[in-house]
Amino acid sequence: PGMAVAIRRCHDRDRYAWFLLVILVPLLGPVWLAIELGIRRGTKGANRFGPDQIR
């Protein structure tokens, strides 16, 4: 379930799921991924993965 949530969040940020491979970079990868997926807002409006889920 955690991977599905991370993929969904990547799509909210208009990024492909392959973006999660950044976690393989030692030390900075997990920190940067936590900031990117946990703190930053998603794209406003629709993106290539579908409509905005927050209205």
C-alpha angles and dihedrals in degrees: 000000000000093000091050090053091048091050091048090050090050088054090050087056090049093248131128120247089249085075087078089073087081086083087075090069106097118249101340097051098066093041093050092045091052090053094044096048101028106040112021120083123245124248116287115246127358122338133183090284096056144280125330109276094202113067 
